Amino acid sequence: LLVQATKAAADAKVDRIPKGLELQFNEFAKMVMEESQRMIIQDLDPKTVAATMQAKAEALQKQ
Protein backbone atom coordinates (compact mmCIF):
# COMPACT_ATOMS: atom_id res chain seq x y z
CA LEU A 1 0.00 0.00 0.00
CA LEU A 2 2.81 2.42 0.88
CA VAL A 3 4.60 1.72 -2.41
CA GLN A 4 1.36 2.26 -4.34
CA ALA A 5 0.69 5.55 -2.54
CA THR A 6 4.24 6.75 -3.18
CA LYS A 7 4.05 5.79 -6.87
CA ALA A 8 0.65 7.48 -7.26
CA ALA A 9 2.03 10.67 -5.68
CA ALA A 10 5.09 10.59 -7.94
CA ASP A 11 2.93 10.02 -11.04
CA ALA A 12 0.74 12.97 -10.02
CA LYS A 13 3.86 15.08 -9.38
CA VAL A 14 2.91 15.56 -5.73
CA ASP A 15 5.79 16.52 -3.47
CA ARG A 16 5.58 14.40 -0.33
CA ILE A 17 7.98 16.62 1.63
CA PRO A 18 6.53 19.90 2.95
CA LYS A 19 7.91 22.96 1.16
CA GLY A 20 10.63 24.69 3.11
CA LEU A 21 11.44 21.57 5.11
CA GLU A 22 13.36 19.61 2.48
CA LEU A 23 16.67 19.86 4.32
CA GLN A 24 15.16 19.28 7.76
CA PHE A 25 12.70 16.57 6.74
CA ASN A 26 14.09 13.89 9.09
CA GLU A 27 13.83 16.28 12.04
CA PHE A 28 10.32 17.28 10.90
CA ALA A 29 9.17 13.65 10.63
CA LYS A 30 10.65 12.87 14.06
CA MET A 31 8.86 15.86 15.60
CA VAL A 32 5.50 14.82 14.09
CA MET A 33 5.93 11.27 15.40
CA GLU A 34 6.90 12.46 18.90
CA GLU A 35 4.05 14.96 19.14
CA SER A 36 1.55 12.36 17.90
CA GLN A 37 2.74 9.89 20.51
CA ARG A 38 2.59 12.57 23.21
CA MET A 39 -1.00 13.40 22.19
CA ILE A 40 -2.04 9.75 22.48
CA ILE A 41 -0.17 8.99 25.71
CA GLN A 42 -1.22 12.19 27.49
CA ASP A 43 -4.72 12.27 25.92
CA LEU A 44 -4.19 15.82 24.66
CA ASP A 45 -6.52 17.87 22.48
CA PRO A 46 -5.57 17.33 18.81
CA LYS A 47 -6.04 21.05 18.07
CA THR A 48 -3.50 21.96 20.73
CA VAL A 49 -1.01 19.39 19.45
CA ALA A 50 -1.53 20.56 15.86
CA ALA A 51 -0.76 24.12 16.94
CA THR A 52 2.41 22.90 18.66
CA MET A 53 3.42 20.98 15.53
CA GLN A 54 2.80 24.05 13.39
CA ALA A 55 4.96 26.22 15.63
CA LYS A 56 7.76 23.66 15.65
CA ALA A 57 7.56 23.24 11.86
CA GLU A 58 7.81 27.01 11.41
CA ALA A 59 10.85 27.07 13.71
CA LEU A 60 12.48 24.35 11.60
CA GLN A 61 11.86 26.38 8.44
CA LYS A 62 13.78 29.31 9.95
CA GLN A 63 16.89 27.20 10.62
C-alpha positions as CSV (number, residue, x, y, z in Angstrom):
1,L,0.0,0.0,0.0
2,L,2.8,2.4,0.9
3,V,4.6,1.7,-2.4
4,Q,1.4,2.3,-4.3
5,A,0.7,5.5,-2.5
6,T,4.2,6.7,-3.2
7,K,4.0,5.8,-6.9
8,A,0.7,7.5,-7.3
9,A,2.0,10.7,-5.7
10,A,5.1,10.6,-7.9
11,D,2.9,10.0,-11.0
12,A,0.7,13.0,-10.0
13,K,3.9,15.1,-9.4
14,V,2.9,15.6,-5.7
15,D,5.8,16.5,-3.5
16,R,5.6,14.4,-0.3
17,I,8.0,16.6,1.6
18,P,6.5,19.9,3.0
19,K,7.9,23.0,1.2
20,G,10.6,24.7,3.1
21,L,11.4,21.6,5.1
22,E,13.4,19.6,2.5
23,L,16.7,19.9,4.3
24,Q,15.2,19.3,7.8
25,F,12.7,16.6,6.7
26,N,14.1,13.9,9.1
27,E,13.8,16.3,12.0
28,F,10.3,17.3,10.9
29,A,9.2,13.6,10.6
30,K,10.7,12.9,14.1
31,M,8.9,15.9,15.6
32,V,5.5,14.8,14.1
33,M,5.9,11.3,15.4
34,E,6.9,12.5,18.9
35,E,4.1,15.0,19.1
36,S,1.6,12.4,17.9
37,Q,2.7,9.9,20.5
38,R,2.6,12.6,23.2
39,M,-1.0,13.4,22.2
40,I,-2.0,9.7,22.5
41,I,-0.2,9.0,25.7
42,Q,-1.2,12.2,27.5
43,D,-4.7,12.3,25.9
44,L,-4.2,15.8,24.7
45,D,-6.5,17.9,22.5
46,P,-5.6,17.3,18.8
47,K,-6.0,21.0,18.1
48,T,-3.5,22.0,20.7
49,V,-1.0,19.4,19.5
50,A,-1.5,20.6,15.9
51,A,-0.8,24.1,16.9
52,T,2.4,22.9,18.7
53,M,3.4,21.0,15.5
54,Q,2.8,24.1,13.4
55,A,5.0,26.2,15.6
56,K,7.8,23.7,15.7
57,A,7.6,23.2,11.9
58,E,7.8,27.0,11.4
59,A,10.8,27.1,13.7
60,L,12.5,24.3,11.6
61,Q,11.9,26.4,8.4
62,K,13.8,29.3,10.0
63,Q,16.9,27.2,10.6
